Amino acid sequence: MKKQRLLLLFMSLFCLVLMGCNHQQQRIGTKKSTLIVGLDDSYVPMGFVKKSGQLTGFDVDLAKLVGQKIHRKIVFQPIDWSMKETELRNGTIDLIWNGYTKTPQRAQKVAFSQPYLKDSQVVVVKRSSNIHNMQQLKGKVVGTQAGSSGYSALMGHPQLLKNRIKNRTPVLYDNIENGFLDLKAGRIEGFLFDRVFADYYLAHSKDRKQFVTLTTDFSGESFAIGMRKNDSSTRQEINSALNQLRQNGQLKKLSQKWFQHDISK
């Protein structure tokens, strides 16, 4: 009987140890080795697909550098930009990283990394429209991207622009490319979007002399990376990597590569 009891006790202890090991493996495995980045893959120059089919851009390059620093595999997932916070909440993606402006409204839904790039909102108009300032947009048809920081700024500060434009409501687009096509075709008379996109797009457009960029009254913006509020360890890792890239000059070098000057923050 003693031998049987000892055998049962040994087996029970063995099972407990085995269960503990399995639990430890599961606990360690809760930290993903892969981070899925949600992006609008038409957002030049932050993240976009070249004619060759290759995904490129400032944020794509930066995400890869950060991934190397924190030893995490970065996978890019194109999403509907207007649904980005929903995708993050549902776990379809782990990070929103594509010219994502840090705002108080968004901070209620997501945790932000430290800012890494400076930006502002501008309105691009056709030179032939003879619109030279924001006041002359009164009664004009103005477009912007749905879910963008430009749309948030417009809705949050109606006295600055919303009260001036036709029907007090902008025409909304799924992506910036379609909005710019409508501007070229004359279906809208102004397009509100990020300066980083406007400067890059016009600099690389054969039609750049046909357009004029208007400075808006909106305050300056900062790009940051959005993640779930409970992903505190990922946030710490990313912030540490951004600090390293800032200190060793790689962030500045990347900014100069894409924008010809340093707009990193």
C-alpha positions in Angstrom: 0.0 0.0 0.0 2.9 2.3 0.9 4.5 1.7 -2.5 1.2 2.4 -4.3 0.7 5.6 -2.4 4.2 6.8 -3.1 3.7 5.9 -6.8 0.4 7.9 -6.9 2.1 10.8 -5.1 5.0 10.8 -7.6 2.6 10.6 -10.5 0.6 13.5 -9.1 3.7 15.6 -8.6 4.9 14.8 -12.1 1.6 15.8 -13.6 1.6 19.1 -11.7 5.2 19.9 -12.9 4.2 19.0 -16.5 1.1 21.2 -16.3 3.3 24.0 -14.9 5.7 23.7 -17.8 2.9 23.8 -20.3 1.4 26.8 -18.6 4.9 28.5 -18.7 5.2 27.8 -22.4 1.8 29.2 -23.1 2.6 32.3 -21.0 5.8 32.9 -22.8 4.0 32.3 -26.1 1.5 35.1 -25.4 3.9 37.6 -26.7 3.7 37.5 -30.5 6.9 37.3 -32.4 5.0 38.9 -35.3 3.5 42.3 -35.4 0.8 43.0 -38.0 0.8 46.6 -39.3 -2.4 48.0 -40.7 -1.9 50.6 -43.5 -3.5 52.4 -46.4 -1.3 51.1 -49.2 -2.0 54.1 -51.4 -0.7 56.7 -48.9 2.4 58.1 -50.7 5.0 58.6 -49.4 4.3 56.8 -46.0 3.2 53.4 -47.3 2.3 52.6 -50.9 2.7 50.0 -53.7 5.0 50.8 -56.5 4.3 49.8 -60.1 6.5 46.8 -59.6 4.1 45.6 -56.9 6.6 46.3 -54.1 5.3 47.9 -50.9 7.5 50.9 -49.9 7.4 54.2 -48.1 8.8 56.1 -45.1 6.7 54.3 -42.6 7.4 50.9 -44.2 11.1 51.5 -44.0 10.8 52.8 -40.4 8.7 49.8 -39.3 11.3 47.4 -40.7 14.1 49.2 -38.8 12.1 49.1 -35.6 11.3 45.4 -36.1 15.0 44.7 -36.4 15.7 46.6 -33.2 13.0 44.8 -31.1 13.5 41.4 -32.9 9.9 41.1 -34.1 8.8 40.2 -37.6 6.7 43.0 -39.2 3.9 42.0 -41.5 2.0 44.7 -43.5 -1.8 44.4 -43.9 -3.7 46.8 -46.2 -6.9 47.9 -44.5 -9.9 50.3 -45.0 -8.4 53.4 -43.4 -11.7 54.5 -42.0 -12.0 51.2 -40.1 -8.4 51.3 -38.6 -9.4 51.5 -34.9 -12.0 48.8 -35.4 -9.4 46.5 -37.0 -7.1 47.2 -34.1 -9.7 46.5 -31.5 -10.8 43.3 -33.2 -7.2 42.0 -33.3 -7.0 41.9 -37.1 -3.9 44.1 -36.8 -1.5 45.0 -34.0 -0.4 48.4 -35.0 -1.7 51.4 -37.0 1.4 52.8 -38.7 0.8 54.8 -41.8 1.0 58.6 -41.3 -1.3 58.2 -38.2 -1.8 61.6 -36.5 -1.9 61.7 -32.8 -5.1 63.4 -31.6 -6.9 63.6 -28.3 -10.0 61.9 -29.8 -7.9 58.9 -31.1 -6.0 58.7 -27.8 -9.3 57.7 -26.2 -9.3 54.5 -28.3 -5.7 53.6 -28.8 -2.3 53.9 -27.1 0.2 56.0 -29.0 3.9 55.7 -29.3 6.1 58.8 -28.9 5.8 61.1 -32.0 8.4 60.5 -34.7 7.4 62.9 -37.6 6.0 66.4 -37.9 3.1 67.3 -40.3 0.3 69.8 -41.0 -2.8 70.1 -43.1 -2.9 71.9 -46.4 -5.5 72.4 -49.2 -4.3 71.8 -52.8 -6.2 73.7 -55.6 -5.7 74.1 -59.3 -3.7 77.1 -60.3 -6.3 78.0 -62.9 -9.0 78.3 -60.2 -7.4 81.6 -59.0 -7.9 80.5 -55.4 -5.0 82.0 -53.4 -6.1 81.8 -49.8 -8.5 79.9 -47.5 -11.1 82.7 -47.6 -11.6 82.2 -51.3 -12.8 78.6 -50.7 -16.1 79.9 -49.6 -18.9 78.1 -51.5 -16.4 75.8 -53.2 -16.5 72.0 -53.3 -13.8 70.6 -51.0 -12.8 66.9 -50.6 -10.8 65.0 -48.0 -10.2 61.3 -47.1 -12.7 59.6 -44.8 -11.3 58.9 -41.4 -8.2 61.0 -42.0 -6.7 63.6 -39.6 -7.8 66.2 -42.1 -11.4 65.1 -41.8 -11.2 65.2 -38.0 -9.7 68.6 -38.0 -12.4 69.9 -40.4 -15.2 68.5 -38.3 -13.6 69.6 -35.0 -13.1 73.2 -36.1 -16.0 74.3 -38.3 -15.2 77.9 -37.8 -11.9 77.5 -39.7 -13.2 75.8 -42.8 -16.4 73.9 -42.5 -18.6 77.0 -42.6 -16.9 78.2 -45.8 -17.3 75.2 -48.0 -20.3 74.3 -50.2 -23.0 72.5 -48.3 -20.8 72.7 -45.1 -19.8 69.2 -45.8 -16.7 67.8 -47.6 -16.7 65.2 -50.3 -15.2 62.0 -48.8 -12.8 59.6 -50.5 -11.6 56.1 -49.6 -8.1 57.1 -50.4 -6.1 60.2 -51.4 -5.4 59.0 -54.9 -9.1 59.2 -55.9 -9.5 62.6 -54.3 -6.6 63.9 -56.3 -8.0 62.4 -59.5 -11.2 64.3 -58.9 -9.3 67.5 -58.2 -7.5 67.1 -61.5 -10.8 66.5 -63.3 -12.4 69.6 -61.7 -15.1 67.6 -59.8 -13.9 69.2 -56.6 -12.1 72.6 -56.2 -9.9 71.9 -53.2 -8.5 68.8 -51.5 -7.5 68.8 -47.9 -4.8 66.4 -46.8 -1.4 66.0 -45.2 1.5 68.2 -46.2 3.9 65.2 -46.3 1.7 63.7 -49.0 1.1 66.9 -50.9 4.7 67.9 -51.1 5.9 64.4 -52.2 3.0 63.9 -54.6 3.5 67.3 -56.3 7.3 67.0 -56.4 6.9 63.7 -58.3 4.0 64.7 -60.6 4.5 65.9 -64.1 1.5 68.2 -63.6 2.8 69.9 -60.4 2.9 73.3 -62.0 -0.9 73.1 -62.4 -1.5 73.1 -58.6 -1.1 75.5 -55.7 -0.8 74.5 -52.0 -2.7 76.6 -49.4 -1.6 76.7 -45.8 -4.5 76.1 -43.4 -5.2 77.5 -39.9 -5.1 74.1 -38.4 -2.4 73.5 -35.8 0.6 71.4 -36.5 0.4 67.6 -36.2 2.6 64.7 -35.1 2.7 61.2 -36.6 2.8 58.3 -34.1 2.1 54.6 -34.0 -1.2 53.4 -32.6 -1.7 50.2 -30.6 -4.1 48.6 -28.2 -4.1 50.2 -24.7 -3.1 46.9 -23.0 0.0 46.4 -25.2 2.2 48.2 -22.8 5.3 46.0 -23.4 5.1 46.5 -27.2 4.7 50.3 -26.6 7.9 50.3 -24.5 9.8 48.3 -27.0 8.8 50.6 -29.9 9.6 53.8 -28.0 13.0 52.4 -27.0 13.7 51.5 -30.7 12.6 55.0 -31.9 14.9 56.6 -29.3 17.8 54.5 -30.6 17.1 55.4 -34.2 16.8 59.0 -33.3 20.1 59.0 -31.4 22.1 57.1 -34.0 20.9 59.4 -36.8 18.9 56.7 -38.8 15.6 58.5 -38.3 17.0 61.7 -39.6 18.6 59.9 -42.5 15.3 58.2 -43.4 13.5 61.6 -43.3 16.1 63.1 -45.7 15.7 60.2 -48.0 12.0 60.6 -48.4 11.5 64.4 -47.9 14.9 65.9 -48.8 15.0 67.5 -45.3 14.6 66.4 -41.7 11.0 66.6 -40.4 11.5 63.9 -37.8 10.5 64.6 -34.2 
